[in-house]
């Protein structure tokens, strides 16, 4: 990390030309000039600032994975870095003067986007450096800024910012209990139908500013949901996505609550040996203290990849076994239906964690089933992504 010094209270960071070229290339996946440019300057600022932050706090991480951040940058300026439970929101600006900090409303009023500190980073495309010249807290931003309803930003006068950037470390390290966040009201919940309709409407790439096209409460609720945000991003890129699936709550299964789309194995498969094989295979995989146990809950959902060129369907089997009050074992299997011996050759299955990061992958090739097994705790989320016949279906779960 190379520093260029102007005023000693500011941080100036050098960005090499090869780095800029790399970030520009990575931003070409966005479909509009506005979104490409926004993604580019946010990548430059985020990764350059992250290098600096990690020099002092090696545990610092990007708030969301790259795919999720790309979905943010497609429609909103800004990104975030976490240091433990502290969130730093990075706000790039191309403004020449230092008159104010402008923060998009999403970073201030969406509950799970809210940060502790908001850092302004001046980006000058004609130069190879970034200038970090001030910061504030969420509490100060809410209490002291002016809200601009035309572009939905909170504007804080530069005189009200803290300009000595070194004090950021002092506040973080020495006063971790000091309040930084103001109260934020929860956003209304959207139904799946509402979300699908919004994504269909706002997913038109010709719509330059989708964030300003619906009331903020509606927009914020859509952006608060990782799945819906990703689907909006995919739609704006012209990628076909399946209908939004409900979040399946496995804790409700343990209490006997099932949606109709999740059937028993016996009701789905005509041959009893399917149920026997599923249970016996997974019994063998359990830990030694549970060798005599089987999944006590088993359900199946049919995933339909049918198209004009074929009728492809596969079954997703889910099994649950509580280990104790804080841990459960979960198994899932992708298998063909009764009238088919093997899975389609192009079936690919990915297991994703709550941030959308891949933690497991398998391909069908020539096989009858694809299986995964793992343990989790109540409240943890995961997703199962199944690709077949050029389509992708993702099922989302919370334990």
Secondary structure, DSSP 8 states (H G I E B T S, - for coil): --B--SSTTSEEEE--HHHHHHHHHHGGGSSSHHHHHHHHHHHHHHHHHHHHHHHH-TT-EESS-HHHHHHHHTT---EEEEETTEEEEEEEE--SS-SEEEEETHHHHSTTT--SEEEEEEE-TTSSEEEEEEEEEHHHHHHH-EEETTTTEEEEEGGGSB--THHHHHHHHH-TTS-------------HHHHHHHHHHHT-TT-TTGGGSS-HHHHHHHHHSHHHHHHHHHHHTT--------EEEHHHHHTT---TTSB-HHHH-S-HHHHHHHHHHHHHHS-GGGTT---SEEEEEEEE--BTTB--EEEEEEEEEEEETTEEEEEEEEEE-TT-SS--TT-EEEEEETTS-EEEEEE-SS-SEEEEEEEE-TT-EEEEEEEETTEEEEEEEE-
